Amino acid sequence: MKINEKTGLYENYGLWHVPFWQTKKFLIAVEICACVVLVIAVVLLVRMYVRYKKRKKLSAWDQALYDLNVLKTDQKIRVACGKEFYSALGGIVKTYLSERFAYDVLGKTDAEVVNYLQNNHADQIIIDDIKAIAQGSEIIKFANAQAAQEQINRDYERVIAIINRTLPKQQ
């Protein structure tokens, strides 16, 4: 065996094995696969975005009426679900007022919503209805009282009346 002058070690002329994941062919194949996966992901994201944009968005009143109908079909309009009903009802009303009139009421409590409407909304009937719903819901949500079915039905119909009263006038 021959000794290398620089290192002082025996030269090793044995077999040299390169693992397959370090070969040039493998690295090229990985790059190609990564490109294909990236292209597929971009195509899927574009398709999802186009579908999202094409989806017909409901108007504020249609969405609110739909949400109220969901409450009814889920049988949340009953005494046993009083807290859940009034929480959902308050959310529907706040979302409707926010989308329909661009009022900043989404993060507010029921009392703050009533106060906000008294300062910013002209229709006193709607303000009185929302105040009545808020007062009834406070008892249910926080005092853990059992609401009368009659009150739940009245407040449900009251929200529908508010929505119908604030529909835009068709010309």
N, C-alpha and C positions, 0 to 999 in steps of 0.2 A: 504494500500500500504506500501511497505517496503522501507526503505531508505538505500541507499548504504553507507557503512561506509567510504569508501575512498573518494568518490566524494561529498557526502552529498546531493545527488539528489535522487529523486524517481526513482526506476528501471522501466524501460519501457519494458513491455512484449507484446507490441502490434504487429501488423503485420509488417513484414520486407519485403520490395519489392526490388528486384534486377532488374534493367533494363536489357532488353535482350542483349544489346550491351556490357554488362559487365559480361555476363555469359561465362563460360569456353567453352561451345559448340560453341557459336558465334565466339569467338576468334580463335578457332581451324578452323572453317569454313573459316574465313577471311584469315588465314595463308595458307590454302589449295588453296583458290582462287588466292591468290597472287603468289603462286608457279606455278600454272597452267598458269597464265598470263605471268609470267617470262619465262617459258619454251616455250610458243607459240611465244613470242617476240624473243627469241634466235633462234628458228627454222626459223622464217621469216627473220631475219637478215642474217643467214647463207645462206638461199636460195637466197636472194638478192645478197650477195657477190659472190656466185657461178655463178649466171647469169651474173654479172658484169665481172667476170674473163673470162667467156666463150665468151662474146661478142667479135666479131672479130673487132679489131681495124684497121682502114684504114691506109694505108701508108700516109706519108706526102703529096705526090703528088696527090694521090687519094682524100684525104680530101680537098686539095686546089681546085682541079677541081670540086669537089662536091659543095664546097662553092661558087665557081664562077657560077656554074649552078643554084644554089639557087638564086643568084643575078639576073640572067637572067629570071628565072621563076617568081620571085616576081616583075618583070618589074621595076627594079631599074636602068637599063641601059638606062636612058633617061635624057634629059636636066633638067626636073623638079626635079629630084632626085639627082642632081649633088653632093651636099655636102654629102648626105648619101652614094652615090655610092663610092666616093673617100675615105671616112672614112672606109667603109667596105673593099674596095680594098686594102688599106694600111694595115689593120689588117690581111687580108688573106696573103699578101706578107710577112709581118713580122712573122706570125705564121709559114708559109712554110719555110722561111729561118732558123727560130729557130729550127724547128723539123728536117728538112732535113740535115742541116749542123752544127747544135748545135751552131749557132751564138747567141750572147747575144744582140738581137735587139728588144725584145718585149716591153720594156719600153722606147724606144727611139723615138725621132721625126723623120720625114722623112729625114731631113738634116743629123741627126746623123747616120741614117741607111746608107745613101750614103757614108758618111765619114768612117764608120766602114767597109763597103764593099771595099772601095778603099784601106784600110789597110790590109784586111784579105782575099779577094777573088781574084782569078786569072783571071777570065773571064771578060774582059773589056766590051764585048757586053752586058752582063747582068747588069753590073754596069751602063752603059750608059742608058739602058732601064729603070732601076729603077730610075735613076736620072731624066729622062724625065717624068716619071709618077709622081714623087715627085714634080717637078716644075709645072706641070699642075694641080696637086691637091692643091697646095698652093694657087693658084689663085682662085680656086673654093671654097675651105673651108674657107679661111680667107678674101678674098676680096669680097665675095658674088657675084661673077661674074657668068653670065650664060655661061656654057661651051657649046661649039659646040657639037652637037651629033656625029659629025665625030671624034672629039678628044676623047670622051668617048668610042666609039667603038674601036678606035685605042689603047687606053690604056688597054681596056679589052682584046683585042687580044694579046697585048704585054705581059700581065701577063701570058696568056696561053702559049705563046712562051717561056717565061722564065722557066715555069714549064717543058715543053717538052724538053727544052735544057738541063735541069739539071737532067733528069731522069737517074737512074743508068743504066749502060751498061749491057745488058743481055748477058750471055756467052753461 
